[in-house]
Amino acid sequence: MASSRTAAVFESDLLYRSLVWLDVRLASVFALGLPLVLLIWAALRREAALVRLLTIYWKVASLLLVALLLLTDRRPLGYALLVIAPLLIAASLWFWVDLNEELADLPPWRPLPLTLRLWRWSLTVLALLGAGLAATALPCLGGGVALERTLCRAWLEAPQGIHGGVDRVFDFVFGADWTPVVAAFVGYLGLVGYGVGMLQWLVVRLPKQGRVAGEF
């Protein structure tokens, strides 16, 4: 009986870890690879509305990088950002009235607008699902012993794996170590900058411009 319960827990943990890694891989494609390709494509085609939308996307999506930096050093705040960042990303893709109108006016059969539309819908669904999955790790905000739970460790694997690669590059280029503490420090600096920018937009730009992208 005990062995069957242990096996069930092991299978449950393995399934959860697989879901987390699936989320990481999908994010690397839809939240990193495709928007970079689309931004370059839109810039080459001189589609101003698409360039503005994708530029705003990258500004908002930078919160994911902050989350990764914090999780590299096992900082509990990173778990909360894994929930907040995808929700902000999904909102940023649809919030702007002027950009939505300009995108709607583009011929739907052209490859670039069609690809962007498909990407926007796909990333919205994935972001909402990803936020829901990350929400299951919110108990990890307690830190300490809670971080030793399987669901907490599963979200640390990708940031710490990326950290290893960055550390080797940093050591080769600069001859210095990119330690988890340094990564967390940079992450906190990025979070402060992000918060200041968001606060400025909420207090100054949003009341004045509303849902018009402007110079966001």
Legacy VTK file of the C-alpha trace (Angstrom):
# vtk DataFile Version 3.0
C-alpha trace
ASCII
DATASET POLYDATA
POINTS 216 float
0.000 0.000 0.000
2.798 2.368 0.960
4.745 1.496 -2.186
1.736 2.194 -4.421
1.204 5.556 -2.701
4.888 6.392 -3.204
4.643 5.445 -6.879
1.567 7.633 -7.309
3.353 10.605 -5.708
6.388 10.012 -7.926
4.234 9.905 -11.059
2.412 13.056 -9.957
5.707 14.877 -9.383
7.049 13.681 -12.719
3.901 14.874 -14.508
4.114 18.292 -12.841
7.785 18.660 -13.777
6.958 17.678 -17.369
4.228 20.333 -17.511
6.624 22.975 -16.198
9.227 22.084 -18.812
6.570 22.066 -21.523
5.600 25.576 -20.423
9.265 26.640 -20.541
9.769 25.237 -24.046
6.571 26.789 -25.405
7.534 30.114 -23.837
10.958 29.973 -25.479
9.238 29.627 -28.864
6.181 31.871 -28.555
7.427 34.441 -26.026
11.030 34.729 -27.241
11.747 33.270 -30.674
8.652 34.227 -32.686
8.270 37.813 -31.414
11.946 38.459 -32.208
11.469 37.165 -35.755
8.248 39.170 -36.115
9.913 42.367 -34.889
12.736 42.034 -37.424
10.244 41.119 -40.164
7.987 44.077 -39.349
10.963 46.456 -39.230
12.163 45.278 -42.633
8.662 45.707 -44.069
8.325 49.093 -42.331
5.014 48.212 -40.717
4.965 50.907 -38.040
1.915 49.611 -36.153
3.353 46.115 -35.862
6.742 47.421 -34.779
5.080 49.502 -32.050
3.011 46.544 -30.826
6.050 44.279 -30.685
8.183 46.964 -29.033
5.553 47.338 -26.315
5.446 43.550 -26.013
9.188 43.362 -25.350
8.998 46.095 -22.731
6.231 44.271 -20.880
7.761 40.807 -21.361
11.022 41.945 -19.741
9.347 41.085 -16.418
9.855 37.424 -17.297
13.609 38.029 -17.407
13.416 39.638 -13.968
11.587 36.546 -12.681
14.292 34.258 -14.083
17.059 36.331 -12.484
15.376 36.185 -9.084
14.672 32.461 -9.311
18.324 31.846 -10.162
19.071 32.702 -6.532
15.896 31.020 -5.256
14.226 34.315 -4.356
10.539 33.598 -3.571
9.349 36.817 -5.239
10.214 35.227 -8.576
7.283 32.822 -8.212
4.820 35.713 -7.973
6.334 37.330 -11.066
5.834 34.082 -12.999
2.107 34.611 -12.512
2.008 38.378 -13.022
4.239 38.564 -16.117
2.125 36.311 -18.424
-1.046 38.176 -17.437
0.570 41.520 -18.276
1.840 40.099 -21.559
-1.625 38.883 -22.572
-3.128 42.268 -21.684
-0.459 44.201 -23.602
-1.244 42.326 -26.811
-4.859 43.536 -26.918
-5.043 46.707 -24.816
-4.218 49.328 -27.457
-7.226 50.595 -29.449
-5.185 52.393 -32.115
-2.915 49.404 -32.776
-5.881 47.009 -32.890
-7.553 49.224 -35.499
-4.398 49.518 -37.606
-3.839 45.770 -37.475
-7.466 45.133 -38.463
-7.011 47.389 -41.510
-4.095 45.330 -42.836
-4.973 42.762 -45.531
-5.589 39.514 -43.602
-4.118 37.328 -46.349
-0.661 38.945 -46.238
1.927 36.673 -44.539
3.133 39.156 -41.919
-0.264 40.299 -40.552
-1.587 36.739 -40.676
1.433 35.382 -38.775
1.162 38.138 -36.183
-2.534 37.454 -35.646
-1.893 33.738 -35.170
0.987 34.469 -32.810
-1.062 36.957 -30.783
-3.919 34.503 -30.231
-1.574 31.586 -29.529
0.531 33.536 -27.034
-2.570 34.853 -25.273
-3.865 31.328 -24.660
-0.429 30.048 -23.633
0.138 33.027 -21.317
-3.143 32.440 -19.501
-2.460 28.720 -19.175
1.102 29.422 -18.057
-0.088 31.883 -15.409
-2.530 29.262 -14.136
0.218 26.650 -13.925
2.608 29.065 -12.206
-0.125 29.958 -9.702
0.141 26.423 -8.328
3.640 27.363 -7.113
2.506 30.396 -5.106
2.917 28.439 -1.830
6.659 28.726 -2.577
6.434 32.419 -1.677
6.918 31.331 1.909
10.551 30.524 1.122
12.714 28.443 3.443
11.671 24.803 3.684
8.831 25.388 1.212
11.403 25.776 -1.577
12.381 22.127 -1.145
8.965 20.971 -2.337
8.872 19.338 -5.755
6.641 22.004 -7.281
9.071 24.719 -6.130
12.177 22.940 -7.376
10.572 22.286 -10.762
10.389 26.043 -11.484
14.023 26.532 -10.429
15.511 24.073 -12.911
15.269 26.227 -16.043
16.569 29.502 -14.464
19.479 27.701 -12.837
20.266 25.841 -16.059
20.304 29.121 -18.011
22.463 30.633 -15.276
25.102 27.951 -15.840
25.377 28.865 -19.517
25.492 32.598 -18.821
28.140 32.061 -16.152
30.408 30.256 -18.617
30.002 33.017 -21.215
30.529 35.720 -18.585
33.675 34.006 -17.337
35.034 33.614 -20.896
34.347 37.229 -21.899
35.014 39.117 -18.670
37.033 36.639 -16.629
34.595 36.953 -13.734
31.851 34.858 -12.161
28.146 35.486 -12.800
26.942 34.243 -9.436
23.312 33.672 -8.368
23.648 36.575 -5.927
24.716 38.902 -8.734
21.831 37.642 -10.889
19.352 38.353 -8.085
20.820 41.823 -7.533
20.432 42.639 -11.230
16.913 41.197 -11.067
15.955 43.483 -8.187
17.376 46.493 -10.044
15.353 45.499 -13.101
12.222 45.098 -10.988
12.656 48.594 -9.516
13.084 50.063 -12.993
10.075 48.124 -14.267
7.976 49.287 -11.327
8.930 52.922 -11.828
8.089 52.724 -15.531
4.766 51.028 -14.849
3.865 53.556 -12.157
4.686 56.456 -14.478
2.472 54.969 -17.182
-0.423 54.362 -14.773
-0.275 57.802 -13.164
0.737 60.020 -16.100
0.202 58.423 -19.496
-2.914 56.303 -18.989
-5.131 59.140 -17.669
-3.924 61.398 -20.485
-3.843 59.010 -23.468
-6.163 56.193 -22.448
-5.820 53.058 -24.557
-3.741 54.800 -27.222
-0.232 53.383 -27.481
1.414 56.699 -28.265
5.033 56.681 -27.117
4.633 53.890 -24.556
LINES 1 217
216 0 1 2 3 4 5 6 7 8 9 10 11 12 13 14 15 16 17 18 19 20 21 22 23 24 25 26 27 28 29 30 31 32 33 34 35 36 37 38 39 40 41 42 43 44 45 46 47 48 49 50 51 52 53 54 55 56 57 58 59 60 61 62 63 64 65 66 67 68 69 70 71 72 73 74 75 76 77 78 79 80 81 82 83 84 85 86 87 88 89 90 91 92 93 94 95 96 97 98 99 100 101 102 103 104 105 106 107 108 109 110 111 112 113 114 115 116 117 118 119 120 121 122 123 124 125 126 127 128 129 130 131 132 133 134 135 136 137 138 139 140 141 142 143 144 145 146 147 148 149 150 151 152 153 154 155 156 157 158 159 160 161 162 163 164 165 166 167 168 169 170 171 172 173 174 175 176 177 178 179 180 181 182 183 184 185 186 187 188 189 190 191 192 193 194 195 196 197 198 199 200 201 202 203 204 205 206 207 208 209 210 211 212 213 214 215
